[in-house]
Amino acid sequence: MPPKRSITLTEAELRLMKILWSRGESAVGDLVAAMPDNAPLAYNSVLTTVRILEQKGYVLHRQEGRAYLYSPCIAEHEASRSEVRQDPEDEAFTGSVRDPSSREKRMTQLDRRSLLTGAAAATGADEILL
């Protein structure tokens, strides 16, 4: 039996929803063009994500000629914060928002731990002693 689909929004889905909320009805090409330069997505990625949003009930489409135009069917103020899925890695770093070094320290600890675990696995040892 396949896993149950989540109705929460991933980070990529939320980015596309924000564009749809601000632009209104848009074709996939318009959504690709509206993506921020620091976080671009390929056409196929946007198309797949919009189709997933439609399956989840956040987006509707209508056909105009050969193109599909997508529009949000839920208003931005209706989408609650609980509908946004938290990235598990981000949850590990929810220490102090005011102290950016908090995240860096934990990242360093986790990176070190994963390197040591990887080294142990590569050598066949149970653990690496320093």
C-alpha positions in Angstrom: 0.0 0.0 0.0 1.5 3.4 -1.0 2.2 5.9 1.8 -0.5 8.5 2.4 0.0 11.8 0.7 0.8 14.7 2.9 -1.4 17.8 2.6 1.3 20.0 4.1 3.3 22.3 1.8 7.0 21.7 1.1 9.3 24.6 0.8 9.2 24.5 -3.0 5.4 24.2 -3.0 5.2 27.2 -0.7 7.5 29.3 -3.0 5.2 28.5 -5.9 2.1 29.3 -3.9 3.5 32.7 -2.9 4.1 33.4 -6.6 0.6 32.3 -7.5 -0.9 34.4 -4.7 0.9 37.5 -5.8 0.5 37.0 -9.6 -2.8 35.2 -9.8 -3.5 32.9 -12.7 -0.3 31.9 -14.4 1.1 29.4 -16.9 4.0 27.2 -15.9 6.4 29.3 -18.0 5.3 32.5 -16.1 6.0 30.7 -12.8 9.4 29.7 -13.9 10.2 33.3 -15.0 8.9 34.6 -11.7 11.2 32.4 -9.6 13.9 34.3 -7.7 17.3 34.3 -9.2 18.8 32.8 -6.1 16.5 29.8 -6.1 15.5 29.0 -9.7 13.6 25.8 -10.7 13.5 24.1 -14.0 10.3 24.1 -16.1 9.7 20.4 -15.4 10.2 20.8 -11.7 7.7 23.7 -11.6 5.2 21.7 -13.7 5.5 18.6 -11.4 5.2 20.8 -8.3 2.1 22.6 -9.6 0.5 19.3 -10.4 1.2 18.0 -6.9 -0.3 21.3 -5.5 -3.4 20.6 -7.6 -3.7 17.0 -6.2 -3.4 18.5 -2.7 -6.2 20.9 -3.5 -4.3 24.2 -3.4 -4.4 24.9 -7.1 -6.9 24.6 -10.0 -6.2 24.8 -13.7 -8.1 25.7 -16.8 -7.0 25.1 -20.4 -6.5 28.0 -22.7 -5.5 26.8 -26.1 -2.7 24.3 -25.6 -1.6 25.9 -22.3 -2.9 25.2 -18.8 -3.3 28.2 -16.5 -3.0 27.6 -12.8 -4.6 29.6 -10.1 -4.7 29.2 -6.3 -8.0 28.0 -4.9 -7.1 28.8 -1.4 -6.4 32.4 -0.3 -3.1 33.2 1.3 -4.7 34.2 4.6 -6.6 30.9 4.7 -3.4 28.8 4.5 -2.3 28.3 8.0 1.3 28.0 9.2 0.6 24.4 10.1 0.2 23.5 6.5 3.8 24.3 5.8 6.0 21.2 6.4 9.2 21.9 8.4 12.4 20.5 7.0 13.7 17.9 9.5 17.2 19.4 9.3 15.8 22.8 10.1 14.0 21.4 13.1 17.4 20.3 14.4 18.6 23.9 14.3 15.7 25.6 16.0 17.9 26.9 18.8 18.3 30.6 19.1 17.1 32.6 16.1 18.9 35.6 17.5 22.2 33.7 17.6 23.1 32.6 14.0 26.3 30.9 15.4 24.0 28.5 17.2 23.0 26.9 13.8 26.7 26.9 12.7 27.8 25.2 15.8 25.2 22.5 15.5 26.0 22.1 11.8 29.7 21.6 12.6 28.8 19.0 15.3 26.6 17.1 12.9 29.0 17.3 10.1 31.8 16.0 12.3 29.6 13.2 13.6 28.6 12.2 10.1 32.2 12.3 8.9 33.3 10.1 11.9 30.4 7.7 11.2 31.3 7.5 7.6 35.0 6.9 8.4 34.0 4.1 10.8 31.8 2.5 8.2 34.6 2.7 5.6 37.1 1.0 7.9 34.7 -1.5 9.2 35.1 -0.3 12.7 32.3 0.3 15.1 33.5 3.7 16.0 36.5 6.0 15.4 38.4 7.1 18.6 40.2 10.4 18.6 
